[in-house]
Amino acid sequence: MSLKLYYDLLSQPSRALYIFLKVCNIPFEGKLVNLGKGEHLTSEYKKVNPFQKVPAIEHNGLNMFERYCFVVIFLQMFLIQKLLDAM
């Protein structure tokens, strides 16, 4: 599985993206980033998201951390492919 979601369910944007992926049956690997323990402030996580916020997505070596583009990207990558497979 190449899609990784970095999230903490205490974060509303993380919850929204997590629910969206689940409802759309988009397969992903969940990577919990514990905000309470400051895991988003580590140098390791800064490689994923230089702004050190959640959620973030890693897909095929590309890191995405701008929430507003997630839905558009997922529609292009997954849902259109499902339509093509159904034809």
N, C-alpha and C positions, 0 to 999 in steps of 0.2 A: 504494500500500500504506500503510495507516494505522497498522500496528502496528510500533513500533520497540523493539528490545531493546538496552539498554545493558548491556554485559557485558565481562568479561575471563575467558578460559577458565582462568586460574590460580586463579580463585575457584570453589570447589566449588559454592556455590549458583548461580552463573552457569552452570556446566557443566550442572547438573541441569536448569535451565530451558531452556537451549539445546537439550539432547537431547530434552526433552519436546516442544518446539515442532517439532523436526525429525521425531520419530517420529509425531506426530499430524498431520503435514503441514499445520501452521498457517503460513500465509505471514507472514513478518516481514522487516523491514529490520534487519540487524545493525549496531550502532554500538559499535565497540570502544573501551573506556575502559581505557587502559594504566595499571594500578595501579603498575607499577614506575616510571613517569615522573611519577606523582602527578596524572594527569589527572582523577581523581575529587575532587581538592581544589580545582579551579578554580571561580571564581564562575559560570562558564557551566554547569558540571555541577550546581552547587548549585541551579540553577533546576529541574533535572530531579528531583533527589533532595536535599532539604535535609539529610539525614543523611550525604550524600556517600559512599554505599556502592553496590556493585553486587550483584545485578542491579537494574535499574529498567526499567519499561515505560512507553512513551508510546503512548496509543491514543485517537484522535479528540480530541486536546487534553487528555486526562486523564492525569496522571502517577501511576503506581502504583509503590510501592517496598517494600511489605510482602510478602515472599516467600510467606508462608503463604496469602495470598488469591489468588495468581496462578492456581493450578490451578483453583480454583472459578470464578473469573472466566472463564478460557478455556473451561471446560466450558460455561458459560452462553452465551458469545458465539459460539463456533465449532462445537462438537460438536453442540449441540442444533439449530443451524441446518442442519447437514449432515443430521440425521435428518429435519427438516421438508422439506428439498429432495428427499429420497429418497421421500417419500410421494406 
